Structure formats: structure tokens, C-alpha cells
Amino acid sequence: MYAILDIETTGGKYNEEGITEIAVYKFDGHRVVDKFISLVNPEREIQAFVVNLTGINNNMLKSAPKFYEIAKRIVEITEDCIIVAHNAQFDYRILRTEFKRLGYDYKRKSLCTVELAQKLIPGKDSYSLGKLVRSLGIPVSDRHRANGDAMATVKLFKMLIDKDTEKMIIKEAVKNDIEQKMAKRLLDIIEQLPSSTGVYYIHNKKGEIIYIGKSKNIRRRINQHFTSTSSKARRLRKEVVAVTYEETGNELIALLKENQEIKDNQPVHNRSRKRNVFNLALSKYQDENGYLNLKIDKASRTKDPVTTFTNIHEAKNTLYKIAEEFSLCHKLLRLSDAREHCFNYSVNKCNGACVAEEEPFTYNKRTEEALKKYSYPQSNMVIIDKGREIDERSAVLIEDGEFKGISYFNLNYQINNLNILKNIITPMNNNPDATHIIQSYLRKRKVLKVISFENQH
């Protein structure tokens, strides 16, 4: 649990400042669950430059509550929370100073969104709140007022959680929960999980992630882990103290995040996706007679695979399916070792490419159609699908035939060229697993739309 806050002060000498306004949003990692916003009478003069910056003056604060009158509410809303702020060192120091004046030792863990952004979104010209959120397409209103800046920080923090593929933020949150003796019993854990699509993380008592999974119904899947009689389920039940999750809005993003984060975090109880599991690939080549052919080869030898496979059985089944669907020749596809024509030619299912009766041009057109279906439909495209909320969409970026990453954007934020999209994208690895996930998903399921881009450099 996080308490995302912003504080406006009077300015003045170090540790002599007073709070003039405070906004606190209690955030559970997915949505705001509580908030507190108030002007504060600092019982001291506000510096002139601060009045010009914030618009808050002494007259506005005469009838505002003094800090001691709101102190209990601040303690309650931040209880068992990690303080999150843009330049957290400042805001946390101001809070501790105010409580110290009341004789109360206020202590919380803190996270700074400046430091997180520098790590997770490197290369920005400025990490000031205003310039950073504008560059990321995050709307901000009432700049230099506590509520406006706190809400902008909430949206920024949500984006940083999305970009944190190593899960350092949620690991820290879990450790904080454990230190606060908040580890839940299994039924309590299940009760707090959503019945929505996403990725889930099972943590041990050290806060470490010991298992990562994805599901279209997170609560039901965790319940299956906790009730299964398998040896892995028994080990998970023995070690689990917390389960965290990320809603993804759709299964494609969940599959991609699961694939990436298992490789990044190497959880002890995940095996299948710790390494690339698609060892075979389908590649294309043109033979000496001008026919465009497909062949199965090791993925490591294939520079630009059409698609990938886990094993030879899956690969050959797909090739037979392609041959059937697009009337391609078994002999050219190396599915037949016949010396002359293939068997299908005898039963009029092959147009005779194996004996040079069909022109390469007409045969190659059907091969190109197969390639289009079984690889990316466009080399430069964005796959748009449902987001985590009604007014949000997800984006998967493919550039030059390579998977670049994912992002979420608000419907009123126009995605009309690659440069804008690249600014908000969370980069992800273009490995055979990711390629297989995206290509297979596009063949089998519907997405909202696919936008084609010209390559923009």
C-alpha cells in the first residue's frame, strides 16, 4: 500500500518551513482507495516567491486547520504505507518536522518518483514533475498546488510500476507489509485478489518473487494453486506470505509480461519460460527454380523467422496445415521425399510446382499469403486492445518486424506516430517466445484494431 502525496510549504530557512497545503492519495498499486486534501494554517508568513508560485496567500489560510488538527488523519491514511512523492526526501522531511513539533516520532518508508523515473525512464531532459509528466502524455492540472501535483504523481507512479519489469517496487512493498506483520493467511490472500486478467506474483517471507503466472481470472488461479495436490502447489503453499498482481486488461499483455518477467526475475518455482522454449523456426528461401519455399530449422540459425515452435511435432503439423490451406507442394516444403512429383499432385491437391508445371509467380503469391498469416501482418504496426479501465487502451509496438514493447494510454491521448508511442512505451525483449506469443495471439484471437505505421526514423 502506498501513500502518494504532495506538500506545499511557506518556504524559508531549512527545517523552519510550515505546511500550507497537503494532498494524500492512498494507492493500492492499482487504484486510489482513499484520499485527504486540505489547506493548512502554517502559523507563519509565506515567502513572496511561494505566493507567486502556488497562488496560496496568508489570507486564504486564516481559517484553515492548523497541522495538529489534521495530524491524526495523516497518521491514519499513511498507516502501513510507503510514502511516495516526487522528491520524496523533501516531502518526508517536512512531514517529520511537523510531527516532531508535536512531540510525535513519525516514521514511514519512502519512495522517490524522481529516482524511480531516472532509473526506469532514462535519458529525459528534465525530471521536474511538470516537464516529466508532459513528456509522457500525463495530464496535469493545478500545477504547484498539492492536489494537482499529487494526482499527477499518482499517474506517473502507475506508469513507473508498468515499466518496472524487475518488480523492485512491489518487492519493496511486500517487504514493508511483512515488516508491518501484514502477511495474510491463504484465505485472506485470495479474498483480496481480483477476478480479472493479469499477471500475479507469489512472494516468500523475504519479499522475493518465487513464482510468476498469468490468468484471465487471477483469484480463481491462485485458489487453484492453494487447493491443488501437486508437489509444486504444496511447495508454494508452504512458502507463500503474499500475492501481488498487475491487471493487464487483456490476455496478450498478460502473456508478454509473464514471459518477460519470468526471464528477468528467474523465480525459483518457474521453469518453462526461464529460457527461450521455442527452439525451432519456420524460415523462407527461394530455390534455384524461383519458387518461394518454407522450411523448418533451428531457431538459433534463423535470422528472420516467420514463426517459431516448441518441438518438431508442432512444427510439422503447422507446415502440413499451411500446405493444406494454401495448396502448397509437400515436396517443396520437404514434407515428402518423393523423387518426382508429390503424392498430392496425384490426387489433384498440388498444382504441379514439384514438376515445374505451375509458374513460380502464381505459386509464390500463395506462399506470400501464408507468410502474411503466419508472421506479423505488417512490419511496422501497433496492436491496440482493451486497457485496464474503460477509458484506457493497451498498445503493443512492432517496428521493423521486431517486438519493441507495450504501453497503456488514455483514449484522449492521440497515438498518431511512432515517436509519440516510443515516448510512453515500456521496452521489452524481442525473443522467440514473445514473437510466438504475438503471432499466435493474432491468428487465434480478435484485438480491437491494428494500426500500420510507415517506419519513422
N, C-alpha and C positions, 0 to 999 in steps of 0.2 A: 504494500500500500504506500502511496506517495502523497505528500502534501506539497503541491506546486504553488508557489507564492511569489508575490512581488510587493515590495515595500517602498513607499516614498517617504523621504525624510526632510528635515528642516535645513540640512547642510550645516556646516560649521566645523569646529575642531573635532579631531578624531576622538570617538567614544563620548562626545558631548552632544551628538545629534539626537533628535527626537523623531518619533514616527508621526507622520501626518496622514497617512493612508495605508491600508493593508488589504490585500485580497488573497484568499487562500482557497484553492480548489483541491478537494480530496479526490484522488485519481487511483483507480484500482488496476491500472495497466491497460484498461480498455475504454473506460468511460468515467465521467465525473459522477461521484456518488454523494458529494456534499460540498457546500461552499460557504464562505464567510467573507463579506466585503464591508468595510467601514472606514469612514474618515476618523481621525484620531486627534484629539486636542493635545499637542505636544508640551503645552505649558512653557513654551519658549518661542522666541521670534523665528520666523522663517527667513532665510537668506534671500536677498532680492533676486539673485540669478535663478534660484529654485522656483520662486514665484513665476518668473518669466517662462521657465521650462515646463512646469506642471500646470500652471494656472490656479494652483491652490494658494490662497492667501489667509492671513490671520483671521479676518472677519468670518470666513467660511467655517473656521474650526472652533469658534467660541462656544457653540452649543454641542459640539461633537463630544462623544465619550472620551474620558481620559484612559490611558493604557490599562490601568489597574481594573477598570470596569469591563474590559474585553479580554483580560488575560486568561480567565478560566475557559472562555470559548476557544481561544487559540490553543491552549493546552489540550482540550478535548478533541478538536478537529485534527490535530497533528499527532495524537497519541498512537504509538506503534507505527508511525510513518517515517519514511525517509524524506527529508526536506529537499525539494528540487527548486532551483532558481537559476536565473541567468546571471552569472557572477554570484554564486551561492555564498562565497566567503563573506561578501558584504552583507547580504540579507540576514544570514545566520548570525553574524556578529552583532548586528543591530538588535535582533530579537533577544539574544542572550544578554546584551547590555540592559535592555528594558526590564527583563525579568530579574536581573541582578539588582537593579534599583529597588525591586520589590522584595528582595531577600530570597528569591527562588532560583535554584540552580537548574536552568533549562538546558537539557541535552537531547540532541537528536543526531542521527546520521544524516549526511547531506550529499547531494549530487549536484554538480555544476553543469548546466547545459552548454556553457561556453567550452569547457574542457571536452565534453562528450562530442560536441559538433566538430571541434578541431580534429578529433580522432576519427570520427565516422564520416565526416564530410570535409575532407582536407582540400586545401587549395583555394578557399574563399578569400576575396579581397578584404573583407571585414567580417568580424564575428560579433559586432554590436547587434543587439536584438533587432532593431529596426531594419538594418541593411540585410541581415541574415535571413529573416523571415520573408522579406520582399523578394530576395533572390530565389527562394524556394517556393514562391507562389502561395505563401500562407497569408491570408487576410489579417490585417491588424487595424483596430480602431482605438481611439482614445490613447494614442501613444504618449508615454510618460505619465500615464495615470495607472494606478495599481491594478484595476480590473482589466483594462485593455492589455497591459503588458503581461499579466498573469495568464490570461486566456491565450495570448499568442505563444507563451511558453508551454502551455498545455499542448497546443497543436504541434509545436516544434518537438516536444518530448515524445509525442506519439510517433512522429516521423523517425526520430532517433531510435526508438525501440524497434521499428520496422527495419532500419538499416543495421541493427546490431546483430549480425549473424553469429557472432561468437557468444551471444547471450550474456555478456558481462553485466548488463543492467539487471536482468532478472535473477542472475546468480546472487548478486549483492542483496537484492530484495529478499530472496529466500533465506540467506544467512541472517538478515536482520530479523525476519519472522521467527527464526529458530532461537535467536538470542533473546527475543521477547517472549519465548515459551509459547509460541503460537502454532507449533506443529499440530496438525489436526489428526484425529482418528480417521480411519478409512471412510466411514460413512459421512463424516463431516467434509472430507475432501471431495467426495462425489457430489454432495449437496451443493457445493459452491461452483461446480463446473457447468458450462452452458451446453445446450443440446444443438450446437451449431457446428459448422465446418471450420476446421482449423488444424493447427499443429499443437501438440501437448508435450510437456517436458516433465519427467519424473525425477525428483531430486532426493538425494540422501541427506543424512544429518549434517554433512559439511556444506550443504547447498549445491554440491556438484550434480550435474545432469548425468543420470545413469541410463536413461532411455528416452528416445525421441520417437514420436509416432504422429500420424495424421489420421483424421477421421472426418466423415460427414456429420457425425454426432459424437462430440468429444466425451460427453458424460457417459453415454452408453458404452463407448470403447473402454474408458477407464474402469467402468463397472465390470466389463468382461475380463480385464486384467486382474481385478481383485477377486473375481469369483472362479476363474479358470483353475483347473487342476494340473496344468502343465508345470514343468520344472522351472521354466523361466518366470511364469506368473508367481510361483511360490517365492522365488528369489526377490522379485520386485516388491511383493507384499512385505517381505521381511525388512527390506532396506528403505522403503519409501517413507518420507516425512512430509513431503509437499508435492503438489502437482500445479504447475503453472501452464498457461496456454496462450496462444495467439489466434484470434479469429481471423480468417483469411477471406471470407465472403464467397469463395468458390474453391472447387477441388483442385484446379490446375495450380493456383498459387500455393495451396497446401502441399501438393506433391513436390513442387520445386523447392519450397522452403525445407521440407523434410529431407530431401536429397542433399541439399547444400549443407544444412546444419548438422546432419549426422557426420558428414565428412569433416566439417570444421571442428566439431566438439568431441568426436570419437567416443560416444557413450559406451560404457563397458558392456551393456546388455544389447546393443545393436550390432548386428553382424553384416547383414546383407548389403547395406549401402556404405560401409566404411571405405570401400574401394569401388572402382568402376566395375559394374557387373555385366555390362553389355560388351562382350569380348569379340563378337563377330559383327561385320558390317556389310551392307549392300553397296556396291560401287558401280559406276558406269564406265564404259570404254567403247571405242569404235574399232571394229575388226577390219581386216585388210580388204574386205568386200564392201565396206561403207555402212554396215549395219550397226546401229547403236545397241549395245548389249549390256546386260546386268550380270554381276557375278557376286558370289559370297566370298569374303576374305576376312582375315584377322583385322580387327578394328585398329590395331596399332600400325598396320601397313597402309591403311586407307586415309588419304589426306582429307577428302571431302565426302564423307559417307552420305548416301541417300537416306538410310535409316540404319538402326542397329538392333542386335539381337543378343539374347542371353545364351542361347545354345544353337547347335546345328539343326536340331529338330524344328525349332521355331523359325529359323531362317529358311529352311527348305519349304516348310508349309506356306510361308509368306510368298516365296517365289512361285510355287505352284498356283497360289491364289491369284497372283499378278498375271501369270500366263493365261489362266482361265478367263479372267476379267477383261484382258486387253488383247486376247488372241495372239499371244507371243509364242515363239517357237521354242519347244523344250530343248532342242539340240543347241540352239544359240545360247540358251540360258544355262547350258551344261546340266540339265536335268535328265538328259538322255545321252548315252554314249553310242548311239546308232552310227554306223559308218556312212550311210546315205541319208535318207530323209528320216524325220522323227515319226513316231507312231501316230501322233495327232494328224499328220499330213495324210495318213492312210484313211482316216475317218473324217476328213474334211474339217478338222478343227484348227489346222495350221494352213496359212495361205501360201506356203512354199518358200519361205525365206531360207530354209535349210538346204534347198536345192536351187537357190537363186531364181525362183520363179516370181517371187514378189519383189518389186522395186524397193531398194533401201529407203527411198523418200517416204513411201506410204507406211512401211514397217516402223520407221523411226518416229513418225508422228504419233503412233500408238504408244511407243516406248516413252516418248516425252510426256504423254498424258499420264502414264503410270508414274513417272518420276515426279510429276507435279502433285499427284495424290499422296505419294509415299514419302515425300520430303516436304520442306517448307513451301507453301503455295507462292510466297514472294520472298525475295532475298532481303528486302527492307520493309518491315511491317511491324505494326503494333496490334497485339491481340487484346481487345477490350472486353471485359466481363464484369460481373457484379462485384461491388465492393462490400465492405463490412457494414455499411449503413445505406439507407435509402438514397441519399444524395451523393453517394460516392461510387467510383468505378475503379477497377484494377487495370493495370497495363503491363503487358509482357513485351519487351522490346527485342526484336530480331534485326540485326544490322549486318549487311554483307554475308547473310546466311549463318550468322553466329548469334546465339542467345547472349544478350548483354545484361539483363536484369529485370527487376519488377518494381512497380510503384503503385501508389494509390493517389487519386486526385479527385477533387470536388467537381461536381458537374458544372459549376460556373467558372471553372478554370480551364481555359481552352487549350487543348493539346493539338496544335496545328503544324508543328515542325519538330524535327529530331532534336534540335538544340534545346528547346524548351523541355522536352521529355528527358533528355540526358541530365538536366539540372536537378530533377527530382528522383531519378532512378536509383534504386539500391543495386549496385553492381553484384552480379553473381557469376559463378564459373560456368564456362561453356564446355562441360564434359559430356561424354557419350550418354550418360544417364539422363541429363537434362534434355538433350536433343531428343532422345527416345520418348521421354515423358510428354514433351510438347507435341511432337509429330503424332504420337499415338492418340493424344487427347483430341487434337483437331480432327482426326479421322473418325473418332468414335462418338464425340460429344459436340453439342452446339455451344458456341460462345455468342456474346451479344453482337460483336462485329469485329472484322479485321480491317485495319486501315493500312493501305500501302503507301510507302514513302519513297520518293527519289532519294538516293544517297546524298547526304548533305555534309560536306566537309568544310 
